[in-house]
Structure formats: C-alpha cells, structure tokens
Amino acid sequence: MVKVRFTKMQGSGNDFILIDDREEEIPEEKKGELARVLCRRKFSVGADGVLFICKPTTSSYDVRMRVFNADGSEAEMCGNGIRCFAKYVYEKGIVRKQKLNVETLAGLIVPEVEVDENGVVTSTKVFMGEPEFDRIDESFFVNEQIGEIKLTSLSLCNPHAVVVVDFFEELDVDTVGKGIESHKAFPNRTNVDFVMLHRVEPKRRKEISVRTYERGVGETLSCGTGSTASVLALNKLGYVPKGEPVTVHTAGGDLVVELKGEGAYLTGPAEKVCEGAVGVGIILSHPHP
C-alpha cells in the first residue's frame, strides 16, 4: 500500500496536514483530491487544509508553500498555516534561517520565527503585506433570506469580506457566511469575517473578537488572514489605530495584529499535534470520476 507521511499541526485551532513534497512524488492532478480525502474529519486524519512543502520555482525563495482547502480548492495563502509551515521547515532543518523567504500563490511571504535555547520555535511573526480594498462599509444585498448588510471587502493575500456585528449569540455564521462566500460579486469566492467590537472608545480599541467562514472550508476556530483583514477593515472604518497591537480573540485562541506604515503584521503560536503515515494508494494510482 502506498503511504504518505504527514505531520498534523494547528495554529490557534486552525489545523493543517503538512506533507513534504519536495521530491514531487504526489502528482499535480491528485493534490486537491488528496486534500479532500485527508481533511475529512472522523473518516480520515481530519483538518481544515493541507500544506505541501515544495521546492521553490526560483533561487530567490527558500521554500514554497501550497495551500489546499478541505474541499480540494487551492488557496493563495493562509496566515495560521504559514506559521505552522515556518515552524515545521525550521525545526526539520529544511530552512535554518529565522527569516524565511516563502514562495506562495500570493507572492513572497516572510515569516520570522522566535526560537528558544533548544531550537524550538515558540512564536512566529508574519508580514502580511498591504491590503487592496474593494468596498468600504457598503450596503450589500446577500439574498432574499439574509437581506442587506454592511460589508467591507479587501484582498490580503486572499479575498476577505468583513462584517461588523453587535453580538455573536444569534449569528448564523454558516448561513450568512455561505451566502456571502458564494455571492456572484465574488467570482472566485471569498472568506467572510464577522467582527465584534469590544466596548471602548472608538479608535482606541485594542481587542476584537472574530469568527470566520473560510472559503472552501466553512467556519474554522481561527483564521490568520481573516484576523488581519478584520483589523485592517476596522482601521479603515476608524475603530482601531495603526502602530498599536490589537489582540484578536478567536474560538481557537488569541492572535496579535499590528498595523504599521508598510503593512500588517500577524503574530501567533503554532503547535505540532501528531505525526504519522496514511495509505492513499487508491487516490494516487487511479483516476477518480
């Protein structure tokens, strides 16, 4: 039986299966299908996505990360995933630098790892770049069931739609998130971030809470790009300042986002869950209808 070795990791509850494919043993046309099978919870390893460690396409990068969602679609980047990825490649000795030049579909991403005296990565800070805004607090008609909402949409490595809400208690994240994710206004689909503000003076908020419906996955315990996009949107709306760390509370744990002149920075933990091997011979050797 053909077996693929993997490491399962999580960043604030956002979990991933990491596979070292630098030798290109997994056929290109099988990667999405492999991700769908491996990510099925209760039937397989279970995860929000699969991260493939690949050879970079040029010598200007140290390593390449490819991200496949649980539905088999490929994403440009992943904020929690890149931290897990950086910890893995550093501790495995694939790239022994504390600033890594990682190639992604979103371009160059530079995670910076903090390492203890034993060579263990304890935290990772990632420069997430600058956003491109499409809509700022615009009225947006979702569908007949949901109606109209206020929405801010932007691209930060991948697309996000940010919705500010008063409470989470009565929010149907799956229904509203799916309605926005697959809306015709987003032909490539979008991630959807629901943000609850903590009650302090406008422009001085240093804590927010976020729930994210991830494109191709559904609601996850945390989303790194979603947390960052949420802080960027709130800054645009005048709720949070630049230059001060903002703590983002998610169901899986806290992340820290700081906005500076050159862009956004995301800091948070990553942990190994387990290692193993899984039989995937049927997937890799036979076409699937």
Backbone as CSV, one residue per row, in Angstrom:
resi,resn,N_x,N_y,N_z,CA_x,CA_y,CA_z,C_x,C_y,C_z
1,MET,0.838,-1.194,0.000,0.000,0.000,0.000,0.879,1.253,0.000
2,VAL,0.532,2.202,-0.866,1.259,3.459,-0.904,0.875,4.283,0.313
3,LYS,1.898,4.761,1.019,1.637,5.576,2.203,2.320,6.927,2.069
4,VAL,1.658,7.939,2.584,2.205,9.286,2.603,2.426,9.689,4.049
5,ARG,3.635,10.130,4.357,3.926,10.596,5.706,3.419,12.027,5.857
6,PHE,2.951,12.349,7.054,2.397,13.680,7.307,2.702,14.111,8.726
7,THR,2.597,15.407,8.934,2.617,15.990,10.280,1.382,16.852,10.406
8,LYS,0.624,16.653,11.469,-0.548,17.489,11.698,-0.178,18.584,12.691
9,MET,-0.537,19.839,12.349,-0.223,20.975,13.194,-1.451,21.861,13.317
10,GLN,-1.400,22.741,14.308,-2.506,23.681,14.472,-1.976,25.037,14.935
11,GLY,-2.631,26.078,14.446,-2.348,27.438,14.868,-3.633,28.058,15.367
12,SER,-3.760,28.218,16.675,-4.990,28.743,17.288,-6.223,27.945,16.876
13,GLY,-6.059,26.629,16.793,-7.185,25.754,16.484,-7.442,25.558,15.009
14,ASN,-6.795,26.319,14.157,-6.884,26.155,12.702,-5.880,25.057,12.342
15,ASP,-6.358,23.858,11.964,-5.446,22.724,11.850,-5.150,22.339,10.403
16,PHE,-3.938,21.802,10.218,-3.422,21.512,8.893,-2.643,20.207,8.879
17,ILE,-2.661,19.569,7.725,-1.838,18.396,7.462,-0.681,18.856,6.587
18,LEU,0.545,18.707,7.080,1.723,19.112,6.315,2.359,17.898,5.667
19,ILE,2.633,18.010,4.369,3.242,16.925,3.609,4.462,17.462,2.876
20,ASP,5.593,16.814,3.083,6.830,17.207,2.408,6.816,16.623,0.998
21,ASP,6.613,17.482,0.010,6.539,17.027,-1.383,7.656,17.655,-2.214
22,ARG,8.804,17.891,-1.577,9.916,18.483,-2.322,10.431,17.560,-3.418
23,GLU,10.201,16.253,-3.289,10.614,15.311,-4.329,9.529,15.110,-5.383
24,GLU,8.422,15.836,-5.236,7.325,15.826,-6.222,6.795,14.421,-6.483
25,GLU,6.576,13.683,-5.389,6.059,12.321,-5.502,4.546,12.279,-5.675
26,ILE,3.873,13.352,-5.280,2.421,13.389,-5.403,2.059,14.095,-6.709
27,PRO,1.391,13.421,-7.635,1.057,14.030,-8.921,0.245,15.306,-8.743
28,GLU,0.503,16.275,-9.594,-0.176,17.566,-9.510,-1.686,17.409,-9.519
29,GLU,-2.186,16.536,-10.392,-3.639,16.397,-10.544,-4.296,15.678,-9.371
30,LYS,-3.490,15.129,-8.450,-4.029,14.388,-7.314,-4.022,15.194,-6.016
31,LYS,-3.373,16.347,-6.010,-3.218,17.090,-4.754,-4.555,17.527,-4.168
32,GLY,-5.438,18.073,-4.991,-6.734,18.513,-4.500,-7.564,17.363,-3.961
33,GLU,-7.552,16.247,-4.679,-8.308,15.080,-4.235,-7.733,14.506,-2.948
34,LEU,-6.421,14.488,-2.859,-5.776,14.014,-1.635,-6.172,14.885,-0.446
35,ALA,-6.219,16.195,-0.662,-6.623,17.101,0.416,-8.056,16.821,0.863
36,ARG,-8.951,16.612,-0.095,-10.358,16.328,0.255,-10.468,15.079,1.124
37,VAL,-9.738,14.053,0.753,-9.828,12.787,1.488,-9.195,12.908,2.870
38,LEU,-8.002,13.480,2.943,-7.299,13.548,4.218,-7.971,14.486,5.216
39,CYS,-8.657,15.523,4.716,-9.259,16.513,5.618,-10.597,16.076,6.192
40,ARG,-11.152,14.981,5.724,-12.468,14.533,6.213,-12.366,14.111,7.677
41,ARG,-13.026,14.855,8.521,-12.991,14.540,9.948,-13.812,13.267,10.226
42,LYS,-13.339,12.484,11.162,-13.960,11.227,11.598,-13.754,10.080,10.616
43,PHE,-13.413,10.402,9.345,-13.173,9.354,8.361,-11.701,9.256,7.962
44,SER,-10.946,10.297,8.261,-9.533,10.321,7.892,-8.758,11.106,8.952
45,VAL,-7.638,11.698,8.571,-6.836,12.451,9.537,-7.627,13.622,10.090
46,GLY,-8.290,14.360,9.196,-9.120,15.488,9.593,-8.333,16.771,9.746
47,ALA,-8.745,17.815,9.020,-8.067,19.106,9.103,-8.851,20.137,8.309
48,ASP,-8.457,21.405,8.480,-9.039,22.482,7.677,-8.381,22.586,6.309
49,GLY,-7.173,22.033,6.178,-6.488,22.116,4.902,-5.199,21.319,4.909
50,VAL,-4.582,21.222,3.733,-3.302,20.535,3.568,-2.271,21.546,3.077
51,LEU,-1.091,21.536,3.706,0.021,22.380,3.294,1.100,21.490,2.701
52,PHE,1.451,21.740,1.444,2.526,20.990,0.799,3.825,21.796,0.856
53,ILE,4.893,21.167,1.349,6.213,21.782,1.323,6.830,21.418,-0.027
54,CYS,7.125,22.435,-0.837,7.589,22.205,-2.197,8.896,22.939,-2.472
55,LYS,9.595,22.494,-3.512,10.770,23.224,-3.965,10.331,24.568,-4.533
56,PRO,11.088,25.633,-4.275,10.738,26.929,-4.860,10.994,26.929,-6.360
57,THR,10.308,27.803,-7.064,10.466,27.865,-8.518,11.711,28.645,-8.923
58,THR,12.215,29.502,-8.028,13.448,30.238,-8.304,14.308,30.281,-7.043
59,SER,15.582,30.603,-7.211,16.521,30.627,-6.095,16.315,31.825,-5.173
60,SER,15.423,32.745,-5.535,15.165,33.902,-4.671,14.309,33.527,-3.462
61,TYR,13.738,32.339,-3.477,12.945,31.842,-2.351,13.689,30.706,-1.659
62,ASP,13.401,30.519,-0.375,13.976,29.404,0.376,13.175,28.121,0.192
63,VAL,11.868,28.260,0.103,10.970,27.114,0.050,9.622,27.601,-0.455
64,ARG,8.766,26.684,-0.891,7.445,27.073,-1.416,6.348,26.374,-0.624
65,MET,5.298,27.100,-0.312,4.132,26.546,0.378,2.929,26.579,-0.548
66,ARG,2.264,25.439,-0.681,0.991,25.380,-1.405,-0.101,24.995,-0.420
67,VAL,-1.231,25.663,-0.519,-2.326,25.508,0.435,-3.547,24.955,-0.285
68,PHE,-4.042,23.812,0.170,-5.273,23.240,-0.376,-6.323,23.166,0.732
69,ASN,-7.486,23.744,0.452,-8.580,23.736,1.419,-9.190,22.345,1.550
70,ALA,-10.068,22.207,2.526,-10.698,20.913,2.777,-11.553,20.437,1.604
71,ASP,-12.026,21.351,0.764,-12.833,20.947,-0.395,-11.970,20.672,-1.620
72,GLY,-10.648,20.737,-1.479,-9.752,20.437,-2.584,-9.331,21.637,-3.405
73,SER,-9.909,22.811,-3.140,-9.534,24.013,-3.878,-8.208,24.557,-3.335
74,GLU,-7.454,25.225,-4.199,-6.169,25.776,-3.774,-6.323,27.239,-3.391
75,ALA,-5.752,27.617,-2.262,-5.806,28.990,-1.767,-4.469,29.684,-2.011
76,GLU,-4.525,31.010,-2.035,-3.308,31.782,-2.270,-2.346,31.721,-1.082
77,MET,-2.902,31.844,0.130,-2.068,31.913,1.328,-2.925,31.589,2.526
78,CYS,-2.288,31.410,3.674,-3.010,31.128,4.914,-2.177,31.643,6.073
79,GLY,-2.735,32.559,6.855,-1.986,33.187,7.932,-1.622,32.246,9.060
80,ASN,-2.567,31.417,9.500,-2.249,30.426,10.520,-1.391,29.314,9.925
81,GLY,-1.659,28.977,8.677,-0.909,27.921,8.013,0.554,28.269,7.827
82,ILE,0.853,29.521,7.476,2.244,29.908,7.242,3.056,29.833,8.534
83,ARG,2.418,30.050,9.687,3.136,29.921,10.948,3.463,28.454,11.243
84,CYS,2.490,27.571,10.999,2.751,26.135,11.148,3.842,25.691,10.181
85,PHE,3.756,26.178,8.962,4.722,25.850,7.921,6.128,26.288,8.332
86,ALA,6.249,27.522,8.825,7.555,28.053,9.216,8.161,27.243,10.359
87,LYS,7.345,26.910,11.343,7.833,26.096,12.468,8.335,24.744,11.963
88,TYR,7.569,24.139,11.060,7.930,22.816,10.544,9.257,22.860,9.790
89,VAL,9.369,23.772,8.826,10.573,23.765,7.976,11.811,24.187,8.765
90,TYR,11.641,25.042,9.789,12.795,25.426,10.607,13.238,24.261,11.491
91,GLU,12.301,23.666,12.201,12.660,22.611,13.143,13.131,21.342,12.435
92,LYS,12.673,21.124,11.204,13.126,19.967,10.425,14.451,20.241,9.725
93,GLY,14.940,21.469,9.803,16.204,21.803,9.173,16.113,22.018,7.673
94,ILE,14.900,22.138,7.134,14.736,22.387,5.702,15.231,23.787,5.361
95,VAL,14.905,24.754,6.214,15.427,26.122,6.102,15.847,26.541,7.500
96,ARG,17.113,26.715,7.700,17.600,27.039,9.053,17.897,28.538,9.157
97,LYS,16.916,29.330,8.872,17.011,30.786,8.976,15.823,31.271,9.787
98,GLN,16.017,32.315,10.577,14.912,32.813,11.389,13.986,33.718,10.591
99,LYS,14.446,34.230,9.459,13.576,34.911,8.497,13.557,34.083,7.231
100,LEU,12.380,33.554,6.891,12.266,32.650,5.763,11.611,33.367,4.585
101,ASN,12.157,33.189,3.412,11.531,33.704,2.191,10.698,32.585,1.583
102,VAL,9.383,32.655,1.806,8.488,31.579,1.392,7.713,32.006,0.144
103,GLU,7.761,31.158,-0.863,7.002,31.401,-2.092,5.580,30.870,-1.924
104,THR,4.591,31.698,-2.247,3.185,31.289,-2.214,2.492,31.818,-3.460
105,LEU,1.262,31.423,-3.670,0.486,31.976,-4.783,0.224,33.463,-4.583
106,ALA,0.346,33.941,-3.348,0.184,35.364,-3.067,1.505,36.117,-3.200
107,GLY,2.567,35.419,-3.612,3.874,36.044,-3.736,4.767,35.723,-2.555
108,LEU,5.767,36.560,-2.327,6.714,36.352,-1.237,6.069,36.649,0.111
109,ILE,6.178,35.697,1.030,5.754,35.880,2.414,6.962,35.600,3.291
110,VAL,7.197,36.481,4.274,8.401,36.371,5.103,8.017,36.168,6.573
111,PRO,7.866,34.915,7.017,7.656,34.666,8.448,8.980,34.734,9.197
112,GLU,8.925,35.267,10.418,10.106,35.378,11.262,9.855,34.591,12.541
113,VAL,10.666,33.575,12.782,10.433,32.686,13.922,11.254,33.122,15.124
114,GLU,10.656,32.966,16.312,11.374,33.116,17.573,11.712,31.719,18.073
115,VAL,12.947,31.526,18.473,13.447,30.196,18.803,14.023,30.197,20.216
116,ASP,13.734,29.145,20.988,14.302,29.062,22.337,15.686,28.419,22.291
117,GLU,16.287,28.211,23.469,17.655,27.702,23.539,17.785,26.278,23.032
118,ASN,16.654,25.571,22.892,16.668,24.201,22.379,16.373,24.124,20.889
119,GLY,16.264,25.274,20.250,15.980,25.283,18.815,14.526,25.056,18.477
120,VAL,13.645,25.232,19.465,12.207,25.047,19.250,11.568,26.400,18.946
121,VAL,10.770,26.438,17.897,10.081,27.671,17.520,8.936,27.915,18.496
122,THR,8.962,29.062,19.154,7.950,29.373,20.165,6.871,30.330,19.651
123,SER,7.190,31.120,18.625,6.231,32.079,18.077,6.710,32.494,16.695
124,THR,5.766,32.927,15.871,6.108,33.364,14.523,5.387,34.665,14.195
125,LYS,6.143,35.612,13.673,5.603,36.891,13.225,5.677,36.928,11.710
126,VAL,4.562,37.299,11.082,4.499,37.259,9.623,4.102,38.628,9.079
127,PHE,4.892,39.129,8.137,4.495,40.340,7.435,3.468,39.954,6.387
128,MET,2.253,40.485,6.518,1.133,40.080,5.668,0.924,41.003,4.470
129,GLY,1.691,42.087,4.399,1.587,42.971,3.251,0.559,44.068,3.427
130,GLU,0.249,44.731,2.330,-0.729,45.812,2.316,-2.013,45.341,1.643
131,PRO,-3.160,45.822,2.105,-4.436,45.385,1.535,-4.823,46.187,0.295
132,GLU,-5.692,45.607,-0.484,-6.362,46.318,-1.575,-7.857,46.263,-1.291
133,PHE,-8.468,47.414,-1.046,-9.880,47.469,-0.686,-10.759,47.565,-1.935
134,ASP,-11.845,46.806,-1.915,-12.836,46.865,-2.999,-14.073,47.653,-2.569
135,ARG,-14.504,47.406,-1.329,-15.685,48.078,-0.781,-15.365,48.512,0.636
136,ILE,-15.894,49.656,1.032,-15.682,50.133,2.403,-17.034,50.474,3.013
137,ASP,-17.500,49.613,3.911,-18.760,49.827,4.625,-19.921,50.084,3.671
138,GLU,-20.001,49.297,2.613,-21.064,49.458,1.618,-22.262,48.578,1.955
139,SER,-23.430,49.038,1.580,-24.624,48.199,1.677,-24.507,47.088,0.637
140,PHE,-24.816,45.855,1.049,-24.582,44.697,0.192,-25.764,43.746,0.338
141,PHE,-26.480,43.499,-0.746,-27.624,42.582,-0.718,-27.118,41.164,-0.927
142,VAL,-27.310,40.311,0.087,-26.806,38.940,0.026,-27.767,38.054,-0.753
143,ASN,-28.995,37.895,-0.233,-30.046,37.130,-0.913,-31.364,37.430,-0.211
144,GLU,-32.429,36.833,-0.687,-33.750,37.102,-0.131,-33.856,36.664,1.325
145,GLN,-33.161,35.586,1.675,-33.234,35.075,3.048,-32.508,35.984,4.032
146,ILE,-31.342,36.473,3.661,-30.499,37.252,4.574,-30.759,38.746,4.459
147,GLY,-31.019,39.209,3.254,-31.281,40.625,3.037,-30.009,41.427,2.847
148,GLU,-30.031,42.682,3.302,-28.926,43.603,3.069,-28.095,43.781,4.341
149,ILE,-26.786,43.845,4.165,-25.878,44.062,5.290,-24.845,45.116,4.888
150,LYS,-24.084,45.612,5.872,-22.947,46.480,5.600,-21.688,45.613,5.538
151,LEU,-20.858,45.853,4.540,-19.739,44.963,4.279,-18.524,45.747,3.783
152,THR,-17.348,45.335,4.214,-16.084,45.860,3.698,-15.316,44.697,3.100
153,SER,-14.928,44.808,1.842,-14.213,43.713,1.195,-12.823,44.174,0.776
154,LEU,-11.875,43.259,0.888,-10.486,43.573,0.591,-9.733,42.311,0.225
155,SER,-8.579,42.520,-0.387,-7.680,41.416,-0.686,-6.429,41.581,0.159
156,LEU,-6.102,40.532,0.896,-4.873,40.498,1.690,-4.326,39.075,1.567
157,CYS,-3.508,38.846,0.582,-3.047,37.510,0.226,-4.173,36.698,-0.396
158,ASN,-5.339,36.733,0.190,-6.532,36.130,-0.405,-7.735,37.025,-0.073
159,PRO,-8.887,36.797,-0.703,-10.013,37.727,-0.545,-10.759,37.564,0.773
160,HIS,-11.216,38.691,1.308,-11.982,38.687,2.556,-13.124,39.687,2.486
161,ALA,-14.227,39.336,3.112,-15.351,40.244,3.321,-15.556,40.360,4.820
162,VAL,-15.517,41.589,5.331,-15.585,41.822,6.775,-16.927,42.452,7.129
163,VAL,-17.608,41.845,8.104,-18.917,42.317,8.545,-18.844,42.597,10.046
164,VAL,-19.155,43.819,10.442,-19.159,44.182,11.861,-20.528,43.848,12.443
165,VAL,-20.532,43.116,13.564,-21.782,42.714,14.208,-21.773,43.159,15.665
166,ASP,-22.960,43.283,16.246,-23.064,43.669,17.655,-22.851,42.488,18.592
167,PHE,-23.374,41.316,18.186,-23.291,40.127,19.032,-23.071,38.899,18.156
168,PHE,-22.498,37.862,18.759,-22.334,36.583,18.073,-23.471,35.604,18.385
169,GLU,-24.186,35.856,19.483,-25.111,34.854,20.007,-26.149,34.395,18.987
170,GLU,-26.730,35.314,18.251,-27.795,34.948,17.313,-27.313,34.920,15.868
171,LEU,-26.008,34.972,15.673,-25.444,34.991,14.331,-25.336,33.571,13.763
172,ASP,-25.937,33.339,12.617,-25.825,32.061,11.913,-24.653,32.166,10.934
173,VAL,-23.463,31.836,11.437,-22.250,32.018,10.642,-22.285,31.178,9.364
174,ASP,-22.777,29.950,9.464,-22.792,29.077,8.292,-23.699,29.618,7.188
175,THR,-24.902,30.029,7.551,-25.857,30.502,6.547,-25.414,31.825,5.931
176,VAL,-25.084,32.792,6.772,-24.679,34.105,6.262,-23.327,34.010,5.567
177,GLY,-22.409,33.245,6.171,-21.085,33.092,5.573,-21.152,32.454,4.204
178,LYS,-21.935,31.399,4.060,-22.062,30.721,2.773,-22.710,31.630,1.742
179,GLY,-23.711,32.411,2.180,-24.384,33.320,1.254,-23.447,34.363,0.681
180,ILE,-22.539,34.865,1.510,-21.582,35.871,1.040,-20.449,35.208,0.271
181,GLU,-19.941,34.090,0.792,-18.805,33.402,0.150,-19.075,33.098,-1.317
182,SER,-20.273,32.623,-1.614,-20.590,32.175,-2.970,-21.371,33.211,-3.775
183,HIS,-21.452,34.445,-3.282,-22.200,35.504,-3.983,-21.543,35.816,-5.329
184,LYS,-22.349,36.155,-6.300,-21.830,36.434,-7.646,-20.869,37.622,-7.669
185,ALA,-20.930,38.474,-6.650,-19.995,39.601,-6.568,-18.564,39.129,-6.326
186,PHE,-18.419,37.872,-5.877,-17.097,37.296,-5.627,-16.930,36.059,-6.496
187,PRO,-16.552,36.230,-7.755,-16.496,35.105,-8.700,-15.531,34.001,-8.279
188,ASN,-14.507,34.346,-7.510,-13.567,33.333,-7.014,-13.868,32.933,-5.570
189,ARG,-15.056,33.313,-5.100,-15.491,33.110,-3.722,-14.629,33.934,-2.772
190,THR,-15.090,34.083,-1.546,-14.353,34.905,-0.580,-14.464,34.321,0.813
191,ASN,-13.491,34.616,1.659,-13.591,34.326,3.081,-14.470,35.405,3.714
192,VAL,-15.182,35.055,4.774,-16.091,36.004,5.413,-15.762,36.087,6.900
193,ASP,-15.477,37.313,7.358,-15.083,37.537,8.742,-16.136,38.372,9.467
194,PHE,-16.654,37.829,10.560,-17.627,38.530,11.392,-16.894,39.071,12.614
195,VAL,-16.971,40.377,12.825,-16.172,41.041,13.845,-17.076,41.671,14.899
196,MET,-16.786,41.368,16.164,-17.491,42.001,17.273,-16.506,42.913,17.994
197,LEU,-16.873,44.167,18.149,-16.010,45.150,18.793,-16.160,45.087,20.309
198,HIS,-15.074,45.298,21.014,-15.141,45.400,22.467,-15.434,46.858,22.828
199,ARG,-16.249,47.062,23.811,-16.843,48.376,24.079,-15.879,49.335,24.773
200,VAL,-15.067,49.984,23.989,-14.232,51.085,24.488,-14.330,52.209,23.473
201,GLU,-13.623,53.286,23.719,-13.730,54.450,22.851,-13.313,54.130,21.419
202,PRO,-14.025,54.670,20.426,-13.605,54.499,19.029,-12.160,54.941,18.841
203,LYS,-11.477,54.265,17.940,-10.074,54.499,17.582,-9.087,54.071,18.670
204,ARG,-9.601,53.564,19.792,-8.697,53.099,20.843,-8.917,51.623,21.157
205,ARG,-9.687,50.954,20.357,-9.962,49.554,20.631,-8.698,48.726,20.403
206,LYS,-8.348,47.911,21.385,-7.164,47.068,21.278,-7.523,45.592,21.362
207,GLU,-8.820,45.303,21.420,-9.291,43.924,21.446,-10.526,43.806,20.572
208,ILE,-10.581,42.764,19.772,-11.774,42.455,18.989,-11.971,40.943,19.025
209,SER,-13.151,40.504,18.654,-13.433,39.069,18.525,-13.869,38.798,17.094
210,VAL,-13.391,37.681,16.535,-13.650,37.370,15.124,-14.091,35.924,14.974
211,ARG,-15.106,35.718,14.141,-15.475,34.381,13.679,-15.388,34.400,12.161
212,THR,-14.762,33.378,11.596,-14.509,33.369,10.157,-15.118,32.155,9.486
213,TYR,-15.833,32.424,8.384,-16.289,31.366,7.484,-15.270,31.317,6.347
214,GLU,-14.441,30.268,6.350,-13.361,30.208,5.371,-13.837,29.617,4.051
215,ARG,-13.398,30.246,2.998,-13.696,29.779,1.643,-13.210,28.341,1.474
216,GLY,-14.128,27.469,1.071,-13.762,26.080,0.821,-13.646,25.221,2.058
217,VAL,-13.970,25.775,3.235,-13.828,25.018,4.482,-15.093,25.098,5.338
218,GLY,-15.626,26.299,5.530,-16.699,26.537,6.483,-16.125,27.287,7.677
219,GLU,-16.881,27.376,8.763,-16.357,28.092,9.921,-15.197,27.328,10.544
220,THR,-14.118,28.045,10.829,-12.951,27.455,11.475,-12.762,28.106,12.848
221,LEU,-11.949,27.472,13.679,-11.713,28.001,15.026,-10.896,29.285,15.002
222,SER,-10.172,29.517,13.905,-9.359,30.712,13.783,-8.953,30.882,12.331
223,CYS,-8.628,32.113,11.952,-8.137,32.390,10.599,-7.149,33.548,10.687
224,GLY,-5.906,33.293,10.301,-4.876,34.319,10.413,-5.079,35.478,9.454
225,THR,-5.318,35.171,8.173,-5.560,36.260,7.224,-6.866,36.969,7.550
226,GLY,-7.853,36.219,8.062,-9.127,36.826,8.437,-8.994,37.771,9.612
227,SER,-8.197,37.388,10.595,-7.950,38.267,11.745,-7.253,39.542,11.297
228,THR,-6.269,39.391,10.409,-5.535,40.550,9.914,-6.430,41.443,9.064
229,ALA,-7.211,40.826,8.177,-8.132,41.595,7.337,-9.152,42.346,8.189
230,SER,-9.580,41.737,9.272,-10.558,42.381,10.151,-9.982,43.629,10.790
231,VAL,-8.745,43.549,11.260,-8.105,44.725,11.867,-7.890,45.814,10.826
232,LEU,-7.489,45.441,9.630,-7.305,46.415,8.553,-8.622,47.110,8.206
233,ALA,-9.703,46.344,8.145,-11.012,46.931,7.835,-11.450,47.878,8.946
234,LEU,-11.245,47.483,10.200,-11.642,48.331,11.324,-10.806,49.608,11.374
235,ASN,-9.551,49.514,10.982,-8.732,50.716,10.898,-9.279,51.663,9.837
236,LYS,-9.689,51.104,8.719,-10.256,51.911,7.640,-11.547,52.585,8.087
237,LEU,-12.293,51.908,8.951,-13.563,52.442,9.446,-13.393,53.349,10.666
238,GLY,-12.155,53.502,11.141,-11.891,54.419,12.244,-12.024,53.835,13.633
239,TYR,-12.045,52.493,13.740,-12.222,51.868,15.045,-10.913,51.552,15.756
240,VAL,-9.865,51.224,15.016,-8.594,50.863,15.647,-7.470,51.679,15.018
241,PRO,-6.435,51.990,15.804,-5.338,52.809,15.288,-4.234,51.970,14.661
242,LYS,-3.363,52.624,13.936,-2.130,51.986,13.497,-1.086,52.110,14.602
243,GLY,-0.096,51.227,14.543,1.031,51.349,15.448,0.839,50.786,16.828
244,GLU,-0.342,50.215,17.102,-0.590,49.596,18.400,-1.100,48.179,18.187
245,PRO,-0.572,47.205,18.926,-1.023,45.821,18.765,-2.506,45.670,19.109
246,VAL,-3.208,44.915,18.298,-4.612,44.596,18.541,-4.719,43.099,18.799
247,THR,-5.273,42.720,19.934,-5.486,41.310,20.245,-6.787,40.850,19.601
248,VAL,-6.692,39.771,18.831,-7.865,39.214,18.156,-8.240,37.910,18.843
249,HIS,-9.410,37.902,19.473,-9.901,36.705,20.143,-10.653,35.841,19.137
250,THR,-10.250,34.590,19.012,-10.958,33.625,18.184,-11.315,32.422,19.049
251,ALA,-12.153,31.558,18.531,-12.554,30.389,19.319,-11.364,29.490,19.633
252,GLY,-10.322,29.533,18.789,-9.163,28.673,18.988,-8.024,29.311,19.748
253,GLY,-8.154,30.581,20.108,-7.082,31.259,20.826,-6.873,32.667,20.303
254,ASP,-5.912,33.340,20.869,-5.666,34.740,20.535,-4.527,34.904,19.535
255,LEU,-4.695,35.895,18.652,-3.662,36.318,17.724,-3.423,37.803,17.949
256,VAL,-2.281,38.299,17.509,-1.976,39.725,17.635,-1.686,40.286,16.248
257,VAL,-2.360,41.375,15.918,-2.163,42.056,14.634,-1.708,43.478,14.919
258,GLU,-0.666,43.910,14.220,-0.192,45.274,14.362,-0.050,45.895,12.979
259,LEU,-0.631,47.089,12.819,-0.565,47.806,11.552,0.529,48.859,11.631
260,LYS,1.414,48.815,10.645,2.469,49.811,10.539,2.405,50.433,9.151
261,GLY,3.259,51.415,8.918,3.207,52.135,7.655,3.353,51.260,6.435
262,GLU,4.181,50.209,6.562,4.441,49.364,5.399,3.457,48.214,5.247
263,GLY,2.542,48.038,6.207,1.567,46.964,6.093,1.203,46.360,7.428
264,ALA,0.721,45.116,7.395,0.207,44.448,8.588,1.106,43.292,9.000
265,TYR,1.206,43.114,10.318,1.978,42.015,10.883,1.071,41.142,11.739
266,LEU,1.238,39.830,11.614,0.460,38.859,12.380,1.405,38.026,13.229
267,THR,1.090,37.903,14.526,1.904,37.106,15.436,1.014,36.098,16.157
268,GLY,1.518,34.876,16.276,0.745,33.868,16.986,1.507,32.563,17.095
269,PRO,0.954,31.605,17.827,1.627,30.331,18.062,1.318,29.303,16.977
270,ALA,2.082,28.224,16.995,1.811,27.050,16.164,2.318,25.840,16.923
271,GLU,1.598,24.729,16.838,1.981,23.543,17.598,1.808,22.285,16.755
272,LYS,2.707,21.350,16.987,2.567,20.037,16.349,1.559,19.209,17.129
273,VAL,0.657,18.556,16.413,-0.350,17.692,17.034,0.108,16.241,17.018
274,CYS,0.524,15.765,15.851,0.957,14.377,15.732,1.677,14.175,14.401
275,GLU,2.317,13.030,14.270,2.938,12.615,13.014,2.459,11.219,12.682
276,GLY,2.485,10.878,11.399,2.066,9.543,11.030,2.184,9.300,9.544
277,ALA,1.584,8.202,9.111,1.543,7.850,7.693,0.151,7.339,7.390
278,VAL,-0.328,7.651,6.203,-1.675,7.239,5.825,-1.637,6.608,4.438
279,GLY,-2.393,5.519,4.274,-2.454,4.839,2.992,-3.334,5.587,2.009
280,VAL,-2.761,5.942,0.877,-3.516,6.709,-0.129,-3.288,6.143,-1.518
281,GLY,-2.973,4.857,-1.586,-2.649,4.238,-2.872,-3.741,4.363,-3.907
282,ILE,-4.988,4.172,-3.511,-6.102,4.229,-4.461,-6.233,5.623,-5.037
283,ILE,-6.056,6.617,-4.189,-6.179,8.012,-4.626,-5.097,8.351,-5.644
284,LEU,-3.857,7.952,-5.338,-2.729,8.357,-6.160,-2.600,7.548,-7.448
285,SER,-3.122,6.330,-7.473,-2.870,5.471,-8.625,-4.031,5.334,-9.593
286,HIS,-5.243,5.779,-9.185,-6.405,5.603,-10.047,-7.140,6.922,-10.265
287,PRO,-7.596,7.170,-11.497,-8.411,8.366,-11.730,-9.723,8.262,-10.990
288,HIS,-10.235,9.363,-10.533,-11.487,9.378,-9.775,-12.528,10.157,-10.563
289,PRO,-13.698,9.587,-10.801,-14.718,10.277,-11.618,-15.218,11.536,-10.950
